[in-house]
Amino acid sequence: MPDKGMTSSTPHTRHYACHATSMRGLRSSLPRRSAKAAYYFAGSLLLGALAQATAIETSLAYPPTTSRPDKPCQALIRAATGAATPLDKAQLALAAARCAIVRQCAGPLSLELNGLTTDRAALAKAATDGKKYLDIAADALGRLPADVDETRRRTLQDRIDMLRAFADVFLALAQRAGSPSAPADSDDAAQTAKRLTDACVGLAVFVDDPNPGIAQSAKLWQGVAYRQAGRPDRTLNLLLPAIASLRSSRVDFFIRLERCRALSNKRLFIAALSLVMKLEKRVNVWLASEDQQARTRAADSLRSLHADILRRWAVDLRTSGHEDRAKAAEAEMQRVLGDRGEAARIDQLLTLDRTIAGLPAWENAGKAPTTRQAESQ
């Protein structure tokens, strides 16, 4: 379930945003003979800031049903701007990027996964902000001093590459034809399709990631992008049939819903209905670790999808001249919806609190300055 969000006015964020200023002023305010001790103390303050940045990013959640400001992510980038070293800047900018791409993109993409109108402007902003922070982290990474070991450099670069691959797909989804944030040439469906499929190339490497959460998340977003690019066949090849237990809870749940949508897009309506009815029978077992409200919302997401498939089938039947069968499909759709009589709202459906499942808290790559570094300040 989503965690409770933390705003920038909390004591935690006020505390850590002040670290960069505290570091700059600390050494000049003490006698020279205390400079070395002051530097070590300042270094410990910054490491504390980095740890707190990780804790904030890990705990943040943006309820997808509301429009939330990006102040927590902005607090991270402000801390990165005031970082004393390239290593600290790289870490804090990377934390800001993760905040935007993993957390802030989750809200608008939850609309996408539930078949509702996506807030493409919000998605474009979050993805663009995330890529901006990644550029800052990459620039700082290129300016690391020689004493930063290769393992640490590689770890930071790998994290940048992984987040950028997801952000590229999210931005491509936001920039589809007809979106206010779409480039000038995206009115052409072919250009939109190319943008989506090109973005999938970078994400393909993570489909086999050893972290199952990352691997399943890469499959999900590739599947969504391919379907929106008009290639539901690729989505079906990627998201193979799976009725077994979920691996990473919500992401795996939405993988199954996405397969149903791809079948529907291929006009394989009977197969899509068969799968969604099987999913409806298993939802409580799959989401046993979630609370009852989440299981109820998951059932409503499936019910909404079930009704949408029937609606599409009715349209297809009517277009083909089968009016009686179309009316029967519409009657079944109303039965599935029940007393509600309309598709559910997003606050009634299951949503994601993060776009990439299974990401561990990233340990700080920072270290206390050496004696030589302290004496040379």
C-alpha positions as CSV (number, residue, x, y, z in Angstrom):
1,M,0.0,0.0,0.0
2,P,1.2,3.5,-0.6
3,D,3.1,5.1,2.3
4,K,2.1,8.4,3.7
5,G,3.8,11.2,1.9
6,M,6.0,13.7,3.5
7,T,5.9,17.4,2.5
8,S,8.8,19.7,2.3
9,S,7.7,21.6,5.4
10,T,8.3,18.6,7.7
11,P,11.2,18.8,10.2
12,H,13.0,16.1,8.3
13,T,13.2,18.0,5.0
14,R,13.9,21.3,6.7
15,H,16.7,19.6,8.6
16,Y,18.4,18.0,5.7
17,A,18.0,20.9,3.2
18,C,20.2,23.0,5.6
19,H,23.2,20.6,5.6
20,A,24.8,22.1,2.5
21,T,24.7,25.6,4.0
22,S,25.9,24.3,7.4
23,M,28.9,22.7,5.8
24,R,30.0,25.8,3.9
25,G,29.9,27.9,7.0
26,L,31.2,25.5,9.5
27,R,34.9,25.6,8.8
28,S,35.2,29.4,8.4
29,S,33.5,29.9,11.8
30,L,36.1,27.9,13.8
31,P,39.8,28.5,14.6
32,R,42.3,27.1,12.1
33,R,43.5,24.5,14.5
34,S,40.0,23.1,14.5
35,A,39.7,22.9,10.7
36,K,40.5,19.3,10.4
37,A,38.0,18.3,13.1
38,A,35.4,20.6,11.5
39,Y,35.9,19.1,8.1
40,Y,35.3,15.6,9.5
41,F,32.2,16.8,11.4
42,A,30.9,18.5,8.2
43,G,31.5,15.3,6.3
44,S,29.4,13.4,8.8
45,L,26.7,16.0,8.5
46,L,26.6,15.5,4.7
47,L,26.6,11.7,5.0
48,G,23.6,12.2,7.4
49,A,21.9,14.3,4.7
50,L,22.5,11.6,2.1
51,A,21.1,8.9,4.4
52,Q,18.1,11.1,5.1
53,A,17.6,11.7,1.4
54,T,17.5,8.0,0.8
55,A,15.0,7.6,3.6
56,I,12.8,10.4,2.3
57,E,12.8,9.0,-1.3
58,T,12.1,5.5,0.0
59,S,9.2,6.5,2.1
60,L,7.5,9.0,-0.2
61,A,4.4,8.0,-2.0
62,Y,2.1,10.2,-4.1
63,P,-1.5,9.1,-4.0
64,P,-2.4,8.7,-7.7
65,T,-5.9,10.1,-7.2
66,T,-4.7,13.6,-6.4
67,S,-2.4,16.1,-7.9
68,R,0.6,16.4,-5.6
69,P,3.3,19.1,-5.7
70,D,6.9,17.9,-6.4
71,K,8.4,19.7,-3.4
72,P,10.0,16.5,-1.9
73,C,11.8,15.9,-5.2
74,Q,12.7,19.5,-5.4
75,A,14.2,19.4,-1.9
76,L,16.5,16.6,-3.1
77,I,17.7,18.5,-6.1
78,R,18.3,21.7,-4.0
79,A,20.4,19.6,-1.7
80,A,22.3,18.3,-4.8
81,T,22.9,21.9,-6.0
82,G,24.5,22.7,-2.7
83,A,26.5,19.5,-2.5
84,A,30.2,20.0,-1.7
85,T,31.7,17.3,-3.9
86,P,30.8,15.7,-7.3
87,L,30.2,12.4,-5.5
88,D,27.6,13.9,-3.2
89,K,26.0,15.8,-6.0
90,A,25.7,12.6,-8.1
91,Q,24.1,10.7,-5.2
92,L,21.6,13.4,-4.3
93,A,20.7,14.1,-8.0
94,L,20.2,10.4,-8.5
95,A,17.9,10.3,-5.4
96,A,15.8,13.1,-6.9
97,A,15.6,11.3,-10.3
98,R,14.4,8.2,-8.5
99,C,11.8,10.2,-6.6
100,A,10.4,11.6,-9.9
101,I,10.6,8.5,-12.0
102,V,9.6,5.9,-9.5
103,R,7.1,7.8,-7.4
104,Q,5.7,10.8,-9.2
105,C,5.1,8.9,-12.5
106,A,3.1,6.3,-10.6
107,G,0.0,8.4,-10.4
108,P,-0.6,9.2,-14.0
109,L,0.5,5.8,-15.1
110,S,-2.0,4.2,-12.7
111,L,-4.7,5.9,-14.9
112,E,-3.1,4.3,-18.0
113,L,-3.1,0.8,-16.4
114,N,-6.7,1.1,-15.5
115,G,-7.8,2.1,-19.0
116,L,-8.7,5.7,-17.9
117,T,-7.6,9.0,-19.5
118,T,-4.0,9.6,-18.5
119,D,-2.8,12.9,-17.2
120,R,-0.2,13.2,-19.9
121,A,0.9,16.7,-18.8
122,A,1.7,15.4,-15.3
123,L,3.4,12.3,-16.6
124,A,5.5,14.4,-19.0
125,K,6.6,16.8,-16.3
126,A,7.6,14.0,-13.9
127,A,9.5,12.1,-16.5
128,T,11.2,15.2,-17.8
129,D,12.2,16.2,-14.3
130,G,13.6,12.8,-13.7
131,K,15.7,12.9,-16.8
132,K,17.0,16.4,-15.8
133,Y,18.1,15.1,-12.5
134,L,19.8,12.1,-14.2
135,D,21.7,14.6,-16.4
136,I,22.9,16.4,-13.3
137,A,24.0,13.1,-11.8
138,A,25.8,12.0,-15.0
139,D,27.6,15.3,-15.2
140,A,28.8,15.0,-11.6
141,L,29.8,11.4,-12.2
142,G,32.0,12.6,-15.0
143,R,33.8,14.9,-12.6
144,L,34.5,12.4,-9.9
145,P,38.1,12.6,-8.5
146,A,40.6,9.9,-9.3
147,D,40.4,8.3,-5.9
148,V,36.8,7.2,-6.3
149,D,37.1,3.5,-7.2
150,E,35.7,2.0,-10.3
151,T,33.1,-0.2,-8.6
152,R,31.5,2.9,-7.1
153,R,31.5,4.7,-10.5
154,R,30.0,1.6,-12.2
155,T,27.3,1.3,-9.6
156,L,26.2,4.9,-10.0
157,Q,26.3,4.7,-13.8
158,D,24.2,1.5,-13.7
159,R,21.6,3.3,-11.6
160,I,21.5,6.2,-14.0
161,D,21.1,3.9,-17.0
162,M,18.3,1.9,-15.4
163,L,16.3,5.0,-14.4
164,R,16.8,6.6,-17.8
165,A,15.5,3.6,-19.6
166,F,12.2,3.7,-17.7
167,A,12.0,7.5,-18.0
168,D,12.3,7.3,-21.7
169,V,9.3,5.0,-22.0
170,F,7.3,7.1,-19.6
171,L,8.0,10.3,-21.6
172,A,7.1,8.5,-24.9
173,L,3.8,7.4,-23.4
174,A,3.2,11.0,-22.3
175,Q,4.0,12.4,-25.8
176,R,1.5,10.3,-27.8
177,A,-0.4,12.0,-30.6
178,G,-3.0,14.3,-29.3
179,S,-1.3,15.0,-26.0
180,P,-0.7,18.7,-25.0
181,S,2.9,17.7,-24.2
182,A,3.5,15.9,-27.6
183,P,6.2,17.2,-30.0
184,A,5.0,19.0,-33.1
185,D,5.4,15.9,-35.3
186,S,3.5,13.6,-33.1
187,D,0.2,14.2,-34.8
188,D,1.5,11.5,-37.2
189,A,0.6,8.1,-35.7
190,A,3.7,6.6,-37.3
191,Q,5.9,9.1,-35.4
192,T,4.2,8.3,-32.2
193,A,4.6,4.6,-32.7
194,K,8.3,5.0,-33.6
195,R,8.9,7.0,-30.5
196,L,7.3,4.4,-28.3
197,T,9.1,1.4,-29.9
198,D,12.4,3.2,-29.9
199,A,12.0,3.8,-26.1
200,C,11.4,0.1,-25.6
201,V,14.8,-0.7,-27.0
202,G,16.6,0.8,-24.0
203,L,14.3,-1.0,-21.6
204,A,14.7,-4.4,-23.2
205,V,18.0,-5.1,-21.4
206,F,16.2,-5.0,-18.0
207,V,13.7,-7.6,-18.9
208,D,16.3,-10.2,-17.8
209,D,17.5,-8.2,-14.7
210,P,18.4,-10.5,-11.8
211,N,16.1,-8.4,-9.6
212,P,12.6,-9.9,-10.4
213,G,10.8,-6.7,-9.5
214,I,12.9,-4.7,-12.0
215,A,12.5,-7.4,-14.7
216,Q,8.7,-7.6,-14.3
217,S,8.4,-3.8,-14.3
218,A,10.4,-3.6,-17.5
219,K,8.1,-6.2,-19.1
220,L,5.0,-4.3,-17.9
221,W,6.0,-0.9,-19.3
222,Q,7.3,-2.4,-22.6
223,G,4.0,-4.2,-23.0
224,V,2.1,-1.0,-22.4
225,A,4.3,1.0,-24.8
226,Y,4.0,-1.7,-27.6
227,R,0.2,-1.8,-27.2
228,Q,0.0,1.9,-27.4
229,A,2.2,1.9,-30.5
230,G,-0.3,-0.4,-32.2
231,R,1.7,-3.6,-31.7
232,P,-0.4,-5.7,-29.3
233,D,1.2,-8.7,-30.8
234,R,4.5,-7.7,-29.3
235,T,2.8,-7.1,-26.0
236,L,1.4,-10.7,-26.1
237,N,4.8,-12.1,-26.9
238,L,6.3,-10.3,-24.0
239,L,3.6,-10.9,-21.4
240,L,3.2,-14.6,-21.7
241,P,0.1,-16.2,-20.1
242,A,0.5,-16.5,-16.4
243,I,-2.1,-17.8,-13.9
244,A,0.5,-18.7,-11.2
245,S,1.1,-16.7,-8.1
246,L,2.3,-13.1,-8.5
247,R,6.0,-12.4,-8.0
248,S,5.9,-8.7,-7.2
249,S,2.3,-8.0,-6.3
250,R,0.9,-5.0,-8.0
251,V,3.2,-4.9,-11.0
252,D,2.5,-8.6,-11.8
253,F,-1.2,-7.9,-11.3
254,F,-1.2,-5.2,-13.9
255,I,0.9,-7.3,-16.3
256,R,-2.0,-9.7,-16.4
257,L,-4.5,-6.9,-17.0
258,E,-2.3,-5.6,-19.8
259,R,-2.3,-8.9,-21.5
260,C,-6.1,-8.8,-21.4
261,R,-6.1,-5.4,-23.0
262,A,-3.7,-6.6,-25.7
263,L,-6.0,-9.5,-26.5
264,S,-8.9,-7.1,-26.8
265,N,-6.9,-4.9,-29.1
266,K,-6.2,-7.9,-31.3
267,R,-10.0,-8.5,-31.4
268,L,-9.5,-11.8,-29.5
269,F,-12.4,-10.9,-27.3
270,I,-13.4,-14.4,-26.2
271,A,-9.8,-15.1,-25.1
272,A,-9.6,-11.7,-23.3
273,L,-12.9,-12.4,-21.5
274,S,-11.8,-16.0,-20.5
275,L,-8.6,-14.6,-19.0
276,V,-10.2,-11.8,-17.1
277,M,-12.7,-14.2,-15.5
278,K,-9.9,-16.4,-14.4
279,L,-8.1,-13.5,-12.9
280,E,-11.2,-12.4,-11.0
281,K,-11.3,-15.8,-9.3
282,R,-7.7,-15.6,-8.1
283,V,-7.4,-11.9,-7.1
284,N,-7.9,-12.5,-3.3
285,V,-5.3,-15.3,-3.2
286,W,-2.7,-13.3,-5.3
287,L,-3.1,-10.2,-3.1
288,A,-3.3,-11.9,0.2
289,S,-0.5,-9.7,1.6
290,E,-2.5,-6.6,0.8
291,D,-5.3,-5.3,3.0
292,Q,-9.0,-5.8,2.2
293,Q,-9.3,-2.3,0.7
294,A,-6.6,-3.1,-1.8
295,R,-8.1,-6.5,-2.7
296,T,-11.5,-4.8,-3.2
297,R,-9.9,-2.2,-5.5
298,A,-8.1,-4.9,-7.4
299,A,-11.5,-6.7,-7.9
300,D,-13.0,-3.4,-9.1
301,S,-10.1,-2.9,-11.6
302,L,-10.8,-6.3,-13.0
303,R,-14.5,-5.6,-13.1
304,S,-13.9,-2.4,-15.0
305,L,-11.6,-4.2,-17.5
306,H,-14.2,-6.9,-17.9
307,A,-16.8,-4.4,-18.8
308,D,-14.5,-2.5,-21.1
309,I,-13.7,-5.7,-23.1
310,L,-17.5,-6.3,-23.4
311,R,-18.0,-2.8,-24.6
312,R,-15.3,-3.1,-27.3
313,W,-16.7,-6.4,-28.4
314,A,-20.2,-4.9,-28.7
315,V,-18.8,-2.1,-30.9
316,D,-16.9,-4.7,-33.0
317,L,-20.1,-6.9,-33.4
318,R,-22.2,-3.9,-34.3
319,T,-19.7,-2.8,-36.9
320,S,-19.7,-6.3,-38.4
321,G,-23.5,-6.2,-38.7
322,H,-24.3,-8.5,-35.7
323,E,-26.8,-6.2,-33.9
324,D,-28.4,-8.8,-31.7
325,R,-25.1,-10.1,-30.4
326,A,-23.9,-6.6,-29.8
327,K,-27.0,-5.9,-27.6
328,A,-26.3,-9.2,-25.7
329,A,-22.7,-8.1,-25.1
330,E,-23.9,-4.7,-23.8
331,A,-26.5,-6.4,-21.5
332,E,-23.7,-8.5,-20.1
333,M,-21.6,-5.4,-19.6
334,Q,-24.3,-3.8,-17.5
335,R,-24.6,-7.0,-15.5
336,V,-20.8,-7.0,-14.8
337,L,-21.0,-3.3,-13.7
338,G,-23.9,-4.0,-11.5
339,D,-25.7,-1.2,-9.7
340,R,-22.7,1.1,-10.4
341,G,-23.8,1.3,-14.0
342,E,-20.6,3.0,-15.1
343,A,-16.9,2.5,-15.2
344,A,-15.2,2.9,-11.8
345,R,-13.2,6.1,-10.9
346,I,-9.5,5.9,-10.2
347,D,-10.1,6.2,-6.4
348,Q,-12.1,3.0,-6.6
349,L,-9.4,1.0,-8.4
350,L,-6.0,-0.5,-7.6
351,T,-3.1,1.8,-8.3
352,L,0.7,1.7,-8.2
353,D,2.6,3.6,-5.5
354,R,5.8,3.1,-7.5
355,T,6.6,2.4,-11.2
356,I,9.5,0.0,-10.6
357,A,9.0,-2.8,-8.1
358,G,11.6,-4.3,-5.9
359,L,14.1,-1.4,-5.9
360,P,16.1,-1.7,-2.7
361,A,17.2,1.4,-0.7
362,W,20.4,2.5,-2.3
363,E,23.3,2.7,0.1
364,N,25.3,5.9,0.2
365,A,28.4,5.8,-1.9
366,G,29.9,8.7,0.1
367,K,32.7,8.3,2.6
368,A,34.4,10.5,5.1
369,P,37.2,12.6,3.7
370,T,40.8,11.4,4.1
371,T,43.3,13.2,6.3
372,R,45.1,14.5,3.2
373,Q,41.8,15.8,1.8
374,A,41.0,17.5,5.1
375,E,44.4,19.2,5.4
376,S,44.3,20.4,1.8
377,Q,41.0,22.4,2.2
